[in-house]
Amino acid sequence: MDTDIKITEPETDVKLFGNPISIKTVTGKGLSGIKIIWTVDSEKARKFRGSYYPSCDLLLININWGGKGGLYLIPLSVQREIFNKLGRNKYIKLPKPGTNPRGVEFSKEAILRLIEHPYTSSIGIEWNRSEIEYDPYRRWVDYWKE
C-alpha cells in the first residue's frame, strides 16, 4: 500500500497495488453530504465542476450507529458510467451561495445509482456500540499515583 500521494492528486487517498483509491466516509442514515473536494471558495467549486471527471476507484463507508450502514467499493468504470449518464450538473452538487458547507458534493441521485450498480461491491454492516466504563480522570489519577 502506497501512502506517499502527491498533493496534486485531490481524489487519491491511497494506492493499493498501484491503483489509486479515494476513501469517503459518511455518518448517519442518509447518504448525503459526501464531499468530492473540500473548499469554501465558490469560484473554485465551479471550476472544479467544469473540469472534474472520476479518476480512481471509490471506497465509501457509511457509518450508522445503532443501525445498518455499509462498505461500498465503487469501481472507476461505474463512476464514469453514472457520470456520463447523469452529466456533470446532476452528478455534482455545488454549495449554495451564501452558505458555508465546506465543499463540493456528489448528488444524492449519483450516490444512489453508484451504490446500487451491479458492479459495485458492498457489505452491509450493523453498527452497534458496546458501552464501556471509562473514567479518564480516574485513569490519570491512578496513573500518577504509580
C-alpha positions in Angstrom: 0.0 0.0 0.0 1.4 3.4 -1.0 0.5 6.4 1.2 3.0 8.8 -0.5 0.5 10.6 -2.6 1.2 13.9 -4.4 -1.0 16.8 -3.2 -1.9 17.5 -6.8 -4.0 14.3 -6.8 -7.1 15.5 -5.0 -9.2 12.4 -5.2 -6.5 9.8 -4.4 -6.2 9.0 -0.7 -4.1 5.8 -1.1 -2.7 3.5 -3.8 -3.3 -0.2 -3.4 -1.2 -2.4 -5.7 -0.5 0.8 -7.7 -4.3 1.5 -8.2 -5.5 4.9 -6.8 -8.4 4.8 -4.4 -10.5 7.6 -2.9 -11.9 7.0 0.5 -15.1 8.7 1.7 -16.9 8.3 5.0 -20.4 9.5 5.9 -22.1 9.1 9.2 -25.9 8.7 9.6 -28.9 7.0 7.9 -28.7 9.0 4.7 -26.1 9.1 2.1 -25.9 12.8 1.5 -23.3 15.4 2.0 -20.4 13.3 0.7 -17.7 15.6 -0.4 -15.8 15.2 -3.6 -13.4 18.0 -2.6 -13.3 20.4 0.3 -13.4 24.1 -0.5 -15.3 27.1 0.7 -14.4 29.1 -2.4 -17.4 29.2 -4.8 -15.3 30.1 -7.8 -13.0 27.2 -7.2 -16.1 24.9 -6.8 -17.5 26.0 -10.1 -14.1 25.5 -11.8 -13.9 22.0 -10.2 -17.3 21.0 -11.5 -16.3 22.2 -15.0 -13.2 20.0 -15.1 -14.0 17.0 -12.9 -14.1 13.5 -14.2 -13.8 10.5 -11.9 -10.2 9.2 -11.9 -10.0 6.4 -9.3 -11.9 3.7 -7.6 -14.0 4.8 -4.6 -14.3 3.2 -1.2 -17.4 4.6 0.6 -18.0 3.8 4.2 -21.5 4.6 5.7 -21.4 4.5 9.5 -24.9 4.4 11.0 -24.6 3.9 14.8 -27.3 1.7 16.1 -28.5 0.8 12.6 -27.4 -0.6 9.2 -24.7 1.0 7.1 -22.2 -0.5 4.8 -18.9 -0.6 3.0 -19.0 0.0 -0.8 -16.3 -0.4 -3.4 -17.3 1.6 -6.4 -15.1 0.9 -9.5 -13.9 3.7 -11.6 -15.8 2.3 -14.6 -19.1 2.5 -12.6 -18.4 6.1 -11.6 -17.7 7.1 -15.2 -20.8 5.3 -16.5 -23.1 7.1 -14.0 -21.3 10.4 -14.6 -21.8 10.1 -18.3 -25.5 9.2 -17.9 -26.3 12.0 -15.4 -24.0 14.7 -16.7 -21.8 16.8 -14.5 -24.6 19.1 -13.4 -26.7 16.2 -12.0 -23.7 14.2 -10.7 -22.1 17.1 -8.8 -23.8 19.3 -6.2 -22.3 22.7 -5.7 -22.6 24.5 -2.4 -25.5 27.0 -2.2 -24.3 30.6 -2.5 -24.1 32.4 0.8 -23.6 29.2 2.8 -20.5 27.6 4.2 -20.9 23.9 3.5 -17.2 23.3 3.1 -17.2 21.6 -0.2 -18.5 20.1 -3.5 -20.6 17.0 -3.1 -21.8 14.0 -5.0 -25.5 14.5 -5.7 -27.9 12.2 -3.8 -29.0 10.7 -7.2 -25.4 9.9 -8.2 -24.6 8.2 -4.9 -27.8 6.1 -5.0 -27.0 5.0 -8.6 -23.4 4.3 -7.7 -24.1 2.1 -4.7 -27.0 0.2 -6.4 -24.9 -0.6 -9.6 -24.5 -4.3 -10.1 -20.7 -3.9 -10.4 -20.4 -2.1 -7.1 -19.3 -4.5 -4.3 -20.9 -4.0 -0.9 -21.0 -5.3 2.6 -23.9 -4.4 4.9 -22.7 -3.6 8.4 -24.8 -3.3 11.6 -23.0 -0.5 13.5 -23.5 -1.3 17.2 -21.6 0.2 20.1 -21.0 -1.5 23.4 -20.9 0.6 26.5 -17.6 0.8 28.2 -16.9 2.0 31.7 -14.1 4.6 31.3 -13.3 7.5 33.6 -10.4 9.4 32.1 -10.0 11.4 35.3 -9.7 8.3 37.4 -7.3 6.7 34.9 -4.9 9.6 35.1 -5.1 9.9 38.9 -4.3 6.2 39.3 -1.6 6.6 36.7 0.1 9.4 38.5 -0.1 7.6 41.8 2.1 4.8 40.4 
